[in-house]
Amino acid sequence: MYSFKNPPIRKSITLPNPRFCSGPNVQYTVFRGFVLDHKTRDFKVVRIAYLRGANCDDIVPPEVEVYKLSTVLWKIVNSKGFNYKMVIDNPSVYLNGAIHWVSYSENEGEEITNSLLVFNLSDETVSYTGLPLVQSHVCSVELSLTLCGEHISVIFKPRLHREIGPLHDSCDVWLMNQYGKPESWMTKFFVDLNGGIENAIGFTRNGEFLVEQYPGDLSSYDPRERGIVRSWYLW
């Protein structure tokens, strides 16, 4: 059961149970998105549920459901176009009436091909857009999405092979200059931090880039100054 709260107006709503849920004999890997469809002015919850196979592999295609606040019902969506898998704990991005996720596929030789999964909210269909060539075949968990103003941006964080300490020592930030055109990907900047970073988070409204150097230790990187401009500790 899902419950959504709006603290400023002190209201909440509890959604009915979706159809595809994990149970004693079946397990799903679930991805969700909650946004306002600006065309219909209707709030929607998108739920993508991959059935786990015998080897804990997600089975393609997944089951896809959409909840509409106007109908207070879950609707099953045709998932025939969902040919790629998705990465757990990887953030989604909403832009131009669609939700975007990093997705990937594996061939028989276990070569990975990454892509941008685009779920259009108005017609409830899926499509795919290519990522920068240098990110097409890297490990999918090294990629994440964010917004840079009105542009989709993808962060490439090569993992350090360490059991302790920071996970990454640098990251590349790319920007899609023209929406929906993979040939328009361009390098925004490169972040190289001595000592490494735990996570690259994304952009603030003033254009600075947030990174987490250690758990709870945030720093703001200014692409124009090419360096850290402020740091703070959350706990």
N, C-alpha and C positions, 0 to 999 in steps of 0.2 A: 504494500500500500504506500502511495506517495502523498506527501503533504507539502504544500508550498505556502510560505508566509510572506506578507508584505508589511514589514515593521512600521514604515511611516504612517500607514493608514490603519494599522492594527487589525488586519484581516488575513485570513488564511483559508485554504481550500484543500480538502482531502479528496484525492482521485480514487476512482474504483480500481480494483486490481486489474492489471493487464492480463492478457490471455497467456502469454508465454513467460512463465515463471519457473525458477529452479525448484526442484523438489527432491524427494528421496531417491528417485530413479532417473532424474534428468537434471543436467546442469547447463546454465547459459552464461556466456560472457556478455555483459550488457553495456551499451553506450547510450547516453541520453543527451538531449538538447532541449532547452526551454527558451522560447523566443516569442516575440510579437510578429505575426505576419502582417506587414504594413499594407499589403494589398487588400486583405479582407478585414483588417483591424481585429483579428482574432488571435488570442494567445494559444500557442500550440506546444505540446510536449512530444518530441520525437524519441522513440525508443527502438534501438537496433539490438536484437538479441541473437548472438551466434550460439548454436548448439555445440557443446563440447563433445568431441569424439572420444573413442576408447583411449587414445594416447594424449588426452587433454588438448588436442588440436581443435581450433574453432572451425566449424564446417560452413562452407560457402554454398549457396547464399544464406544469409541470416533471415530471421523473421523480423518484420518491420511493422511497427504500430505508431499511429499518431492520435494523440488526444487533443480534442478541440474544446476550449472552454465554452463555446457557444452551444455545443451539442451535449456536453458533459459525458461523452462516450469515447472509447477507444475504437479506432478504425484500423483494420489490417490493410497494409499497403503492399502492392505488387513489388516484390524484391528481386525480380529476375535480373535487373541490371547491377546488383551488388556482387561484383566478381572479385573484390579485394577484401582482405581482412583489415582490422584496425588495431591500434596500439593502446593497451590499457594505460589509464592515467595520463593520456595525451590530450591536451586541451583542444576544444573546438573553437571556431571563430565564426561569427555571424556577420555577413556582409551581402548587400544587394539581394536581399530576399532569400538567402540560402545559408545553410550551416555547412561548414567545411571541417574535415578531419584529415589527418595524415593516414594513408592506407597503404597496404603492400600486398604483393603476391609472391609466391615461391614456385619456381619451376622444378622439374624432376632433379636437376642438378643442385637444388637448394640455393640457386641464385635469387636474390631479392630484387624486386622492382617496386619502387615507391611511386606513389601518385597522390594527388589531391582529390579526395572524395567530396563531391558537391551535392548536397541534398536540397532541391528547390522546394520551398515551403508551399508555394501557391499550387503547383500541379503535382506535388509529392512524387517527384521523379529524381533519379540519381544520374550523375554524369561524373566524368573524371577529367582532370587537367594535369598535365605533366609538371613535375618539379624541375628545378635547375639540374642540368646534366650531371654536375658533380655530386648531387645528392640522390640520384636515381637509384643507385645500387648499394648505398651504405646501410648499416643496421638501422632499422626504423625507429628504435627507441632513442637514437641520437638526434631525431628531428622533432620540432614542435612548432606550433603556429601561434601567431599573435597579429595584432593590427598595428600598423604604423599610419596614423591618420585614417585615411579612407583607402588604404592599400593593405592587401594581405601580405604578411611577411613570414618567412620560414627561417627558423634558427637551426643551424647545424652545430651540434655539440659533440665532437669526438670524445669518446669515453677513454679515460685513463685506466689501464689494467692494474688497479690497486684494490686491495681488500679494505683499506682504511684511508681516511683523508679525502680531499676533494675528488669529485668524479671527473672533472674536466679542467683543462688548463687554458682553453680558448674556445671561441665560438665564431662562426660566420653568420652574418645576418643578411638575408636576401629579401628583395622586395619585388612584387609583381607590379610593374609600372602601368600596365594596361590590363584591366580585369578580364580574366578568361583567356588571355593570350600567353601561353607558356614561353613563347619566344621573347617576351618582354621582361623576364626575370633579370634582375641586375643586382650586383653586390652593393649592399647598403654600407656596411663597414665590417671590420674584423676586430674582435676583442681579444687581447692577449693579456692575461693577468698573471703575474708571478705569484706562485703559491696555489694557483688553481681556483676553480669555482665549483660550488655545489650544484647550482642550477642557474639557467638564464631564463628570466621571467617574461620580459616584454617591455613595451614602451609606455611611458607616462604621457600625459596630455601635452606636456611642454617639449616632448621629443627626446627626453633622456631615456636611457635604457637601463632597466633594473636587473641586477645579478645578485645571487645569493652566494657569498663566498664561503660561508659556513652556515649550518642550520640557525636561522634567526638573525644572521649577520648580513644586512642588505647594503648594497652600494649602488650608486647611481652613476652610470657612465655617460658622458657627454660626447656624442660622435663628432661634434665640431671641435671640441678641445682635445679629443682623442685620449681621454683619461678620466679617472674617477673624480667626481666633483663633490660628492658628499657620501657619508656612510652613517648607518645607525643600527642599533641592536634592538631587536623586538622583545627579547626575553632573556 
